[in-house]
């Protein structure tokens, strides 16, 4: 979100997970990650470090030219899931992936709501 605190504007960015710490966070908390418009999962509020930001043009269903932002997710600097603030400093960034787990490195986090820094 960005803008005035009383009336923030949501910003949507297509993110590709690249940073080891970001991969570890997503592996550890993947069961709590909300899918788009999933009201049954807790809300994630995060401050993140991103890189390689670019605009990606596309055509909407009605043929209008539009663009979306795309970037690489490097690191979470703050994370709150529901009412719980996550201790990112003590997270093991090299934690191995669980068996039968999706490879986070190849996962694109689509339309993630992010807090602009």
N, C-alpha and C positions, 0 to 999 in steps of 0.2 A: 504494500500500500504506500501511497505517497500523497503529499498535500497536507491540508489542514487536519489536525487531530480530530476535530468534530465532524468532518465530512471527508474522510480519505477516499482516494480513488484506487480501485484495485488495478494491479498491473499483472498481466499474464505473460510468462516467459517459458518457452520450450527449453528445458535443461537437459544436458547430457552429463552424467555424473563422472567426474575424472579424479577428484582428490581422494586420497586414501581415507582421510578422516570422514569425509562425506559418505563414502562407500560403507564405512564401518557403522556410522549412525543409521543409515538406511537399512543395513542388514539387521542391526539390533532391534530397530523399531518398525520393521516392515509390516507387521501385523496391525499396527496402529495407523499406518499411512492411509489417509482418506483418498478414495477414488473421487473423480469429479462429481460434485453434488451428492456425495455420500453423507447422509445425515446421521448414520449410525456410528461413525468413527469420530473420535475426538478431533477438535480443530488443532492444526499445527500453526504456531506462530513462530517465525524464524527470521533471524538476521543472517544473511549468507554472504560469502565472498564468491564472486563469479568472475569469469574471464572470457575472452574472445567473444564479446558481445557483437551481434550483427542483426540487421533487419533481414528477414526472409520474406520476399514477396510471394503472393499467391492470388488466385482468383476465387472470389466467393461464389457460392452457388448461383447467385444472380448475375454472375459475370463481371462484377466490379473488382478492380485491382485493389488489393489490401496488402498489409504487411504485418508480421508478427516478430517479436524479439526472440532471439535464440542465443544461448550462452552455455558455457561449461560451468558446472557446479564444482567449486574447489573445496569449500569448507563451510561448515556451520559455525557461526560465531556466537549464536544464542538460539536456543530451542525450547519452546514450551509446548507440550502436548496436553491438551485439555487444561487442567489446573496444575500440572506438574512441570516444574522447570527442570530440564535435563542437565546434569553435571557433565559438560563436554570435556572438561579438563582431565577427568579421570577415566575417560572412555579409552579403551584399548584400540587404537587406530589400526593395528595389525591383526585384529581378531579374525580368525579363519571363518570362512563362510560355512554355514550349516549344510549338511547333506540335503539333497533335494531342493536347494535354494536357487532362485533365479540369480544369474550372474549380474550383479548390480552395475558393473562397469559397462555392460551393453544395454542397460535399461535406460530409456529416455523417460524423464519425468515430464509428462505433458501437462500443460496449463497449470503449472504450480503457482499458487499465490505466494508472492514473496514480498518482504518488506524492503523497499528500496533504501539503500544506505545513503 
